[in-house]
Amino acid sequence: MSHYFETPEGPERRRDVAVEVWGRRWELQTANGVFAGQGLDLATGVLLRSHRPDPASRRLLDLGCGWGPIAIALAAELPRATVDAVDVNTRALGLCRDNAARAGVGDRVRVMTPEQVDADARYDEIWSNPPIRVGKEALHELLLQWLPRLTPTGVARLVVGRNLGADSLQRWLDERGHPCRRTASAKGFRVLEVSPAGG
């Protein structure tokens, strides 16, 4: 689980990977010490195949951006939008920044740590393959930190493994006042669509 730490151990070894989302294809890079270092992971693939962003969205958040496939796909799909790509892993942030530039969307993908995000930022959409394995308490704290940043009509899309607590997370979000519904299910993963509290 070294990809959850701010500074991965060992020298960085990058590798090229091909990524295709919503009819666009890019040659990007991953590396050791980051999540999905071998290429696009199964859960993120389920999320991206089952959903697309609203064309009207202008500010989006990729929470736990890793090396950047979600952020890049969103920015390419929405040429008038800005995407904040947030992660704690410094190696992932460097990869995301370089990959966004390589994909031609580096001017609209803003790569940063959580602390660098404007406290007043509000998002039309939040997309995330959240770090379930950090533990339930840390995950809940993370979601309660970021879900309130949705605009009143905003939506968050989370992909979570069925065997890693997707159904219990859905119940917990509902109990916390964030309406949550399952919008897709494939390959052992659920996509949860979360509305702002009171929405």
N, C-alpha and C positions, 0 to 999 in steps of 0.2 A: 504494500500500500504506500510505497514511497512517493507516489504521484500526489498524495494529499499534503505533503510537506512543502514549505515555502521554498526550500533549496534542496533539490535532489542530490543524492550522493553520486560520486564518480563523474568522469568526463562525459560530456554530451556526445552521443553518436547519432547523427541524423540519418534518416532514410526517406526515400521518395515513395509516395503513395498516390494512386489515382483515386479521385473522389468524384462521383457523379450525383448531383441533386437537382431535381426539378428541371431536367433537360440540359443542365450545364455540367461541364466536366473540367476539372482542374487537376494539375499535377502539384501536390502540396508536399510538405515534409512533416514527419513525426520524429520522435527521438525516445531514447530510453529515459526512464524517470518521469514520464508523463502518462496520464490516463490514455488508454487505447493507443499505446505506442506502436502497435503493429498496423494500425489503419483504422478506418471507421468501424466503431464497435456496433454490435447487434442492436443494442437498445436505441442508440442515436439513429441508426438506420430505420428502425420502426417508427420513431417520432417523425423523421423527415419524410418517410413514404406516406404516412397517414394524414399529415397536416401541411397546410401552407399558410403563410401570413396573410393578414387582411391587407389588401392593396392600399387602404387608407391609413395604415399605421405609419407613424413618422419617427417614433423613438422606441427602440426595442432593447432588451437586455438578454444577453446570453450568459446565464449564471453558471459558472464552472466551465468556462469556454474551452479549456484544454488547448489543443493546437489549432482550434478555430473553425471546424467544419460548419457548425451551426451559424456562427456569426457571419461567415463568408457567404453562405447560402442566402441568409436573410438580406444582407446588404446587396447582393447581386439581384435578388428577386424584387427588391424595393429600392429603385435608384434614387428616390427622394428621401429615404429614411437614413437615420443614424443608428448604429448599433453599438452599445456599450458591451464590451467583451471582458468579463471579470473572472479572475482566478487568483488563488493564493500561491500557485506554483510559478516561480520566476522563470523556469525553463519553458513552461507552457506558454507564458505570456510572450516570451521572445519568439517562439515558434508561431504563435497566433499573429503577432505583428508582421513577421516576415511573410507568412502565408497570405495574409490579407493584401499586402503590397503585391505579391506575386499574382494574386487573382484579380488585381486591378481595382480593389475596393478599399485600399488602405487609408484613403482620405475620409471614409465614413465608418470605419470600424475603429472605435476608440478602445484601446487595450489598456487595462488598469487593474490594480489591486482593489479590493473592497474599500479600503480606506481612502482611495483616490476619487471615488465616485462622489459627485455633488450630492450633498444631503437633501437638496430640494428636487433632485431628479425624479420624474414620474414617467412611467412607461405604459405605452399602449399594449405591449406584449412582453411577457417574460418567457423565455424558452430555456429548459434545463433538463439535463440528465444528471440529477442531483447526486451528491456523494453519499449514497445510502450507507456505505460501510463505515462512515465516521461514527455511527451509533445514533440511536433514536433521539437522544437528548440534543446532541449537536445538530442533527438534521432539523429538528423542530425549531431550534433557536435560529438556524439559518433561514428557514422559510418565514418565520415570524419577523425577521429583520427585513426581508425583501418583498414579500407579498403586499405589505401596506404601501409600497411604492407604485402599485398599479394605479392608472387613472380610473375615474369612476366607471368607465365603460371598458376597462382593460381586461386582459385575460392572461393567465399563466398556463403554459403547457409543460407538464412534467412527465417523464417516462420513468417507470419504476418496475422492477421485476416482480412478478406475481409472488414468487417464493421469497422475496425480500421485503414483503410487507406492503405491497401496493394497496390492498383492500383496507388494511388497518390505517394506513396513511390517509386514504380517502375519508374514512370515518372521522379521524382526528381533525382533519381540515374542516369538515362540516360542523363538528362540535365547536370549533373555534370561530364559527361565523363566516367562514370562507366557503360559499357554495362550491361543491366539487362533484364533477361527473366523469365517468369513464367514457372516452370518445373513441378509443381504439384498443384492440387487444391482438397481439400477434407474437409468436415465437417466445412465449412465456413472459411477455412484457405488457404492461398496461400504460396507456396514455391518459393522464388525468388533466382535465381542463378546470382551472380554478378561477373563480370570480372574486372581485374585491369583497371584503367584509361588508355585509349588509346588502350585497348585490343580488 
